[in-house]
Amino acid sequence: MRDARHLRLSRLPAVWATYPRVLLNRRPPIETVGEPQEFVATVRDVRLDGDAVARYLAMCSFGETGAVPVTFPHVLAMPLHLKIFAQGDFPLRPMGLIHLSNTIEGLAPLVAGTSLDLVVAARNYQRTDAGLAFDMATEITCDGRPVWRETCVFLSRWPAGAERTGGARPPRPPRAPRDSAVLAELEVSLRTAWEYAKVAADYNPIHLSDRAARFFGLRGAISHGMWSLARTLAQAPVPLIPAGATIGTQFLTPVQLPAKVAVKEWREQGDVKRALCDVRTGRVHMYAWWPEAGQG
């Protein structure tokens, strides 16, 4: 195992200074990537900005609760994701990465104005039938105490025509149970994607331009996965997620823009599940789950 590469920063990197390197750095063909290096980015004393939280609350429809949503720290960590992607020896092309899954642990309430320390690591690379997957893991601490953790699993796809280890077609995405409650139906557009990009500093062009998305092998622009998760959790009635619970998320099929989607909820084996589903076909784009209050 190669030694990890450590990036110790004095402040959060400026997103617009980082993006040119993310976009323009040359990467080797993915088929030639051997054992990728682990990258770790660390920054201390990051103030949790109340204005940024308020903009995020409004955009994702959480309302004026004043509470910091459990999904917001992903936005706080985003500049460190980009800093890792911008490294000249990071071997994978960041644009076009597919977000496969997500786990979040909200270990303690977050309060605007407090000072936080962030550590983000790209690690645990795994060769799969679809491409090279890896974890982007984040831990946030306050006064040395962990308050939030997240692991995003990303996939860099093999090029078209590359040999696969398995020949079966992937299964069709599931549908929500027939008895699931429909909480809302939503229109999602490129405007939605641009508004989320502004509050989340996630300007990946696959979300913002049909032409760019097609360049990276997609049919057209797709919604941000983390917007899908946040908007699903924000839908009234806002769920009561037990303190310290882990929220798991699977992203199954992209939301092609524009789209009409439904937020659905059901319970299964002691978990609450919420999904974002295609209104026309009923197929699930993404779903999240967490233990029902009193379970565990």
N, C-alpha and C positions, 0 to 999 in steps of 0.2 A: 504494500500500500504506500503510495507516495505521500510525503508530508503535506499537510494542508497549507494553503496560501492564505496568510492573514492580512486583512486590510483594516488597520486601526485608524479611525477617522476622528477628527476633532469636532465635526458637526455633520449634520445630514447633508449629503451632496445636493447640489442644485440640479433639478431634473433636466432643465434645458441645456445645461452644460454637458450632461451625460449622454443624452439621446443621440447626438451625432456619432459617437463611438459605438453605441449599441447598433445603430443602423449600418454604419459603414465599415466596421472592422471585418476583415476577411476571415472566413472560417474554413477549416479543412473539410473535404467531403465527409459526411457523417459515417460512411462505410469504413473510413480509414482511422476513425477515432478509437484508440486503444483503451487504456485505463485512465479516465479523466481525473483530474485533480480536484480535491475538495477545496472550496473557497469559503472563507469566513470573514464577514464584515462586521465591525463593532463600532458603535458610537455611544457616547455617554452624555447625560444631562440634556436630553431632548425634551423640551417643554410641550406638554399636551395642549395644543392651541384650541381654545374654546370657540373661536370664530370658524376654524376649519371643521370642527365637530358640528357646528350649527349648519354650515353649508351642506355637509354630508347628510345630516338628519333630514333637511328639506328635500334634497335631491332624491333620496331613497324612500321618502314618504314615511319616515318614522314619526313625524309630527314634532311639536315643540316640547319634547319631554325633558330636555336638558341632560338626560342620561347619555353616557357614551355607549353607542351600540357595540355589541360584541364583535361585529365585523369591522369596525372602524380601524383598529390597530393594523390591519392589513395595509391600509392606506399609509399609515405612519411608516411602515417598513418598506414600502414600495421603492423609495430612492435607494435603499440598500440592495434590493433585487437588481435594480438597473446598474448600480455600481459594479456588481459582480458580473453582470452580462457584458459590461463595457470593457472588461479586462481583455487585453490582446490575446492572452492564452486561454481564455474561456473557449472551449472547443465547439460549442453548439450555437447555431444561429438563433438568436432570441426571437426575431420576428417570425411568426408562424408557429411558435410553441403552442401545444394544446394543453389546457388545464384539465387534468383527468379527475382529480379528487382533492378534498380539503378536509382537514380536521382542525378544530379550534377548541382550546380549553380556556374559558374565562375563569381564572383562578381567584380574582379579587375585583371589586368594582374599580373602575378607572374614573378619575376626577380631573376635569379640565384645570390646567394651570400647574399640575404636578410635574416633576422632573423624572424622566424615565431613561433607562439604559437598554439598548437594543443590540441583539446579536442575531445575525442572519447567516445561514450556511447552506451552500449548494453541495449536496452529498448523496450517497447511496445510489449511485448510477446502476441501472439494470437494463440489460439488453432484452427486449421483448419482441414478439412477432410483429408488432406495429412500428417499433422504433426504439430509440434509446430514452428511457425514462429516468427521472431523477427527482429527489426531494429538495424543496426550498423550505428550510426549517427556520422558524423565528422564535426567539424567547425574549420577552420584555420583562424587566425587573424594576422595582421601585424600592430604593433603600436596601438593595441586596435581596429582596424577596420577590420570587416569580409571581407575576400578576396575569400573564397572558402567554399562551403558546399557540403556534400554528404550524402545520405541515401542509404545504401545497405539493402535489405530485404533477410534474409537467412531463410532456412527451415531445421529443423531436422525432418526427416521422422519417422512416426510410424513404428514399426517393421512389418515384413510380417505376415499377418494373424490377425493383430489388427483390432478391430471393427471400421468401418468407419461411419460417420454420413450421408453420401450420397452414393447412390448406382450406380450413373451414371458413365460411363467411361469418362475420361477427353477428351475434343475435340481434334481432330487432329490439329497439328500446321498449320497455314494458309500458303498460298503461296503469294509471292509478286505479285502485279498487272501485267497483261500481258504487259502493256506499260511501265513498269519500265526499266530504263537504266541499262545495265550490265556494271559496271565500271572495273571489273577485275575478273579473276578466279585464285584461289590460292591453292597450295598444303600445307596441314597442317599435321605435323607429331609429333612424340614424341620428336624429336630434337627441333621443334618449342617450345614445352611446356617446355623443359629444358632450352632453351635460355631465355624464358620469366621468368621462375622461378628465374634465376640468376639476372635479373635486377629488379624484383619485390619483391624478398624475399618471394615468395609464393611457398613453397615446399610441398603443400598438395599432398600426394601420389596418390590421385585419378587422378591427372593430369600427373603423371610421371611413372606409372607402371600399366600394365594390371592386374597383380596379386593383387596389393593393391586395385585397383578400384573394382575388382570382390569381394574382401573381404568386401567392403563397399556397396555391393549390386548393382553395376553397371556392364554393359556388358564388359567394358574395359576402358582404360584410356580415359579421355575427355579433351578437350582444356580448358584453363582458360577463364572464362567469360569476365574478364577485358581485356585480350588480344584481344578477339573478338571485343569488343567495340573499343579499341584503334586502332586496325588495320583497322576497318571499317571507323573510322573518318580520318585516315591517308591517305586513298586511294585518289589519284588524280582524279578529281580536289578537292583539300582540301576545305571543306565547309567553308563558311563564317558564323560563328555563332554569332548572335548579342551579344554585351556586356551585361552581366547580365542575359542572357537567361538561362532557365532550360533545360538540356538535360535529357530526360527520356529514359529508356532502359527496355525492357522486354526480359528475357532469357527464351526461350520456350522449346527447346530440345537441349541436349548436342551434341557437335561436337565429334563424336567417332573418335579416332585416329587410323590410318591415315585417312585423308579425303580430298576431293576436294570440295571447296566452292566458291561461287560467291558473290561479293559485288554488291548489287543493290540499286538504288536510285529512289525515286518518290516523288511527292508532293500531299498532301491531306489536304484539309480544312485549308490552311494557314500554314501547317507544312511541313518541309523537313523531309523525312524518308529515312534511310539507313538500309539495312538488310544484314545479312550473311546467305546465302541460300545453301542448298545442291544442287550441280550441277546436280545430277542424278534425284532427285525427285522434286526439286524446293521448297521444304518445308523450312520454315524460322527457323533457329536456334535461332537467336536473331535479334531484330531491335531496333533502336534508333530514336528519333525524337526531333526536336526543331523548334521554330518559324522561318519562312522564314524572311530574312532581310527585314525590312520595315513593317512587320506584328506586331501585338501585341497590 
